[in-house]
Amino acid sequence: DSYYRLPLFRLMVRILAEWEKGQDSVYFPWLNSLPRQFFNGASMTKRCFECLPPYAGWLASTERTNYGHFNMALKQGYVPLNPETIMNREAVKWAYNVALTRFHEIWQPDRQKLIAPMADMLNHAAEHNCEISFDYEGNCQVTALYDIPAGSPLTISLGDPTNPTPIFAQYGFLPQDCATIFCKAMHLDKQIKELGYEFSELLIQTETGEIAPKVWDVFLYDLLQKSDPNSAQEFGMACRNDDESTKQYYLDQYYSYTLEALKEHVFGILNSADKLTMRAQSYDLETHPRVPVIVAHNQLVIQTFTMTATLLQQMG
């Protein structure tokens, strides 16, 4: 989507233009303070992707693909940069990652992605205490949402707090305060869309393993599509129209079948995540420095789904 990518592309080009100036850039102290190594999807290798569960792998590889599009666009030559800069793969990837992980998006008067040095240093929190805004002249303001105790970190939101995997893929870290994760039912993406559900509704609690009700809906809908299309149509309509009584009728009627489908899914994810983690841990950290964050992501999945498996076993 060029409408989404163009503001980020402009920001990347601006960073490269300032980088070319070296110490003559007014932004040199800021640029010189930024990290040189990133752990997000755009920086991962094929070997990294081979260690991620399907949902995380899909998001991370999408980030890598997006970087490839930006790199190709840069090489078209219609930018105010030296050819040596454009061909410098290390500098280009660094600039792309700086833009991707530090921008703040505004919509008025025009859609733009902007970076305000220093404000971009604020970390993420699910319950953030600050917000960033820009006025029409481009001045950045950081506003405290409430009285912040002295010595507390200033934080903003970098994404949906109910689902840490997109943050992992874009920014290269795993939030430590996530209360939920996506149920990992990527194989049911078609059914999720047909029901009008969002990934942010299909969650599992990280502290208890409890499954959100709409996850049950999706798995039952898939079962009905395979066994009774007419019932699937009626159940799907009930889900879309919030007809709780009809939904509950089908959930009660097919409880044992839905439970078994969920068990199969959960135990399959656990088995896969175990193998993927062992593969990641076999890599040399010198050549694969992103292993720790990949393992941390997989272990969060394993810990959560282990609790879920226990709950499902107790249900029958």
C-alpha positions in Angstrom: 0.0 0.0 0.0 1.9 3.1 -1.3 -0.4 5.4 0.8 1.0 3.7 3.9 4.6 3.3 2.8 5.3 6.7 1.2 5.5 8.7 4.5 7.9 6.1 6.0 10.0 6.2 2.8 10.3 9.9 2.9 11.4 9.7 6.6 14.1 7.0 5.7 15.4 9.2 2.9 15.6 12.2 5.3 17.6 10.1 7.8 20.0 9.0 5.1 20.4 12.6 3.9 21.3 13.8 7.4 23.6 10.7 7.8 25.5 11.8 4.6 26.3 15.1 6.2 28.1 13.5 9.1 29.1 16.0 11.8 27.8 18.8 9.7 24.3 17.7 10.4 22.5 19.4 13.3 21.1 15.9 14.0 24.5 14.3 14.3 24.5 13.9 18.1 21.1 12.2 17.9 22.0 10.0 15.0 25.3 9.0 16.7 23.3 8.0 19.8 21.0 5.5 18.0 21.5 1.8 18.1 23.3 0.1 15.2 21.8 -3.3 15.7 18.1 -4.2 15.5 16.2 -7.3 16.4 13.0 -6.8 14.4 11.5 -8.7 11.5 13.2 -6.4 8.9 16.6 -7.4 10.4 16.0 -11.2 10.7 17.5 -13.8 8.5 15.9 -16.9 6.9 17.3 -18.9 9.8 15.5 -16.6 12.2 12.2 -17.1 10.4 12.6 -20.9 10.7 12.5 -20.6 14.5 9.3 -18.7 14.7 5.7 -20.0 15.0 3.5 -19.3 11.9 1.9 -16.0 13.2 5.1 -14.4 14.4 6.9 -15.7 11.3 4.3 -14.2 9.0 4.5 -10.8 10.7 8.3 -10.8 10.8 8.7 -11.9 7.2 6.2 -9.2 6.1 8.5 -6.6 7.7 11.4 -8.1 5.9 9.5 -7.9 2.6 8.5 -4.3 3.2 12.1 -3.4 3.7 12.9 -5.1 0.4 10.3 -2.9 -1.4 11.9 0.3 0.2 15.3 -0.8 -0.9 14.2 -1.3 -4.5 12.4 2.0 -4.6 15.6 3.7 -3.3 17.6 2.2 -6.1 15.3 3.8 -8.7 17.4 6.9 -8.1 14.7 9.6 -7.8 16.0 10.7 -4.4 18.4 13.4 -3.3 21.1 11.0 -2.1 24.6 10.1 -3.3 24.8 6.8 -5.3 27.3 5.5 -2.7 24.8 6.0 0.0 22.0 4.2 -2.0 24.4 1.2 -2.5 25.5 1.1 1.1 23.3 -1.8 2.3 24.3 -1.4 5.9 23.4 2.3 6.0 20.2 1.8 4.2 18.9 -0.9 6.4 20.0 1.1 9.5 18.1 4.2 8.3 15.0 2.1 7.5 15.0 0.5 10.9 15.5 3.9 12.6 12.5 5.3 10.7 10.4 2.2 11.3 11.0 1.9 15.0 11.0 5.6 16.0 8.3 7.3 14.0 5.1 8.9 15.3 2.2 9.1 12.8 0.1 12.3 12.4 -3.0 12.7 10.3 -3.6 16.5 10.2 -3.1 18.6 8.1 -1.6 15.7 6.1 -0.7 12.1 6.9 3.0 12.1 7.9 5.4 10.0 9.9 7.6 12.2 12.0 10.5 11.7 14.5 11.2 14.1 17.3 14.7 13.5 18.7 14.5 12.7 22.4 10.7 12.1 22.3 11.6 9.0 20.3 13.5 7.6 23.3 10.3 6.9 25.3 9.7 3.2 25.8 6.5 1.2 25.4 4.1 0.2 28.1 0.7 -1.4 27.9 -0.5 1.2 30.5 1.5 4.2 29.2 1.7 7.5 31.1 2.5 9.9 28.2 1.2 10.8 24.7 3.1 12.4 21.8 1.5 15.0 19.6 2.6 17.5 16.9 1.1 20.9 16.2 0.5 22.1 12.6 3.9 23.7 12.6 5.6 20.4 13.4 6.5 21.1 17.0 6.4 18.0 19.2 4.7 17.9 22.6 5.0 15.1 25.1 2.0 15.2 27.5 1.8 13.3 30.8 -1.6 11.6 31.1 -1.5 11.8 34.9 0.9 12.8 37.7 3.9 10.6 37.2 6.0 9.8 40.4 9.6 11.1 40.3 12.0 8.5 39.0 9.4 6.7 37.0 10.1 5.9 33.3 8.1 7.9 30.7 6.2 5.6 28.4 4.0 5.6 25.3 2.0 3.0 23.5 3.7 1.4 20.4 0.8 -0.9 19.6 -2.1 -3.0 20.7 -1.3 -4.1 24.3 -3.5 -7.2 23.9 -1.2 -8.7 21.3 2.6 -8.4 21.7 3.6 -10.3 18.5 3.2 -7.3 16.1 5.3 -5.2 18.4 7.9 -8.0 18.4 7.9 -8.1 14.6 8.1 -4.3 14.1 10.3 -3.2 17.0 12.3 -6.3 17.9 11.4 -6.6 21.6 8.9 -8.5 23.6 6.7 -6.4 26.0 7.0 -7.6 29.5 3.6 -6.4 30.6 1.4 -8.2 28.1 -1.7 -9.7 29.6 -2.8 -11.6 26.5 -1.6 -13.2 23.3 -3.3 -14.1 20.0 -4.6 -17.6 19.9 -2.3 -18.4 16.9 -5.1 -19.8 14.8 -3.6 -18.5 11.5 -5.0 -21.6 9.7 -8.5 -20.2 10.4 -7.9 -16.7 9.0 -10.7 -17.2 6.4 -13.2 -18.1 9.1 -12.0 -15.2 11.3 -12.7 -12.8 8.5 -16.1 -14.3 7.6 -17.2 -13.9 11.2 -16.1 -10.3 11.2 -13.7 -10.9 14.1 -10.4 -9.2 14.8 -7.2 -10.8 16.0 -7.4 -8.5 19.1 -10.6 -10.4 20.1 -9.1 -13.9 19.8 -6.9 -13.9 22.8 -5.5 -16.2 25.5 -4.7 -14.8 29.0 -1.0 -15.1 29.7 -1.4 -15.4 33.5 -4.2 -18.1 33.4 -4.3 -19.6 30.0 -8.0 -18.7 29.7 -9.4 -18.7 26.2 -11.6 -15.8 25.0 -15.2 -16.8 24.0 -14.8 -15.7 20.4 -11.9 -18.3 19.9 -14.5 -21.0 20.7 -16.8 -19.4 18.0 -14.1 -19.6 15.3 -13.2 -23.2 16.0 -16.9 -24.2 16.1 -17.6 -22.3 12.9 -14.8 -24.2 11.1 -16.2 -27.5 12.4 -19.7 -26.7 11.2 -18.4 -25.6 7.7 -16.9 -29.0 7.3 -19.8 -31.1 8.7 -23.0 -29.1 8.3 -22.9 -26.0 6.0 -26.5 -25.0 6.8 -25.8 -24.8 10.5 -22.5 -23.1 9.8 -24.4 -20.4 7.9 -26.9 -19.9 10.8 -24.1 -19.9 13.5 -22.1 -17.5 11.4 -25.0 -15.1 11.1 -25.6 -15.4 14.9 -21.9 -14.4 15.5 -22.1 -11.4 13.2 -25.4 -10.2 14.7 -24.5 -10.8 18.3 -27.3 -13.3 18.7 -26.1 -14.8 21.9 -28.9 -17.3 22.4 -28.4 -18.9 19.0 -24.7 -19.0 19.5 -25.0 -20.6 22.8 -27.3 -23.3 21.4 -24.7 -24.4 18.9 -21.8 -24.1 21.4 -23.7 -26.4 23.8 -24.7 -28.8 21.1 -21.1 -29.1 19.7 -19.2 -28.5 22.9 -17.2 -31.8 23.0 -16.2 -31.5 19.3 -15.1 -27.9 19.7 -13.2 -28.8 22.8 -11.3 -31.5 21.0 -10.5 -29.2 18.1 -9.1 -26.6 20.6 -7.0 -29.3 22.3 -5.6 -30.4 19.0 -4.7 -26.8 18.1 -3.2 -26.0 21.5 -1.1 -29.2 21.8 0.0 -28.7 18.2 1.2 -25.2 18.9 3.1 -26.5 22.0 4.8 -29.2 20.1 5.8 -26.8 17.3 7.0 -24.1 19.7 9.1 -26.6 21.6 10.9 -27.8 18.4 11.3 -24.2 17.1 12.8 -23.1 20.4 15.3 -26.0 20.5 16.3 -25.1 16.9 16.9 -21.5 17.9 18.9 -22.5 20.9 21.2 -24.6 18.6 22.3 -21.4 16.8 25.6 -19.6 17.5 24.8 -16.3 19.2 27.8 -14.6 17.4 26.2 -15.2 14.0 22.5 -15.1 15.2 22.3 -12.4 17.8 18.5 -12.3 17.6 18.1 -15.8 19.2 17.4 -14.5 22.7 14.4 -12.4 21.7 13.1 -15.2 19.5 13.4 -17.7 22.3 11.7 -15.3 24.7 8.8 -14.9 22.3 8.5 -18.7 21.9 8.7 -19.3 25.6 5.9 -16.9 26.3 3.8 -18.9 23.8 4.8 -22.2 25.5 4.1 -20.9 29.0 0.7 -19.5 28.1 -0.4 -22.5 26.0 0.7 -25.0 28.7 -1.7 -23.3 31.1 -4.4 -23.4 28.3 -3.8 -27.1 27.7 -4.3 -27.8 31.5 -7.6 -25.9 31.5 -8.8 -27.8 28.4 -7.9 -31.1 29.9 -9.9 -30.3 33.0 -13.0 -29.5 30.8 -13.2 -33.0 29.6 
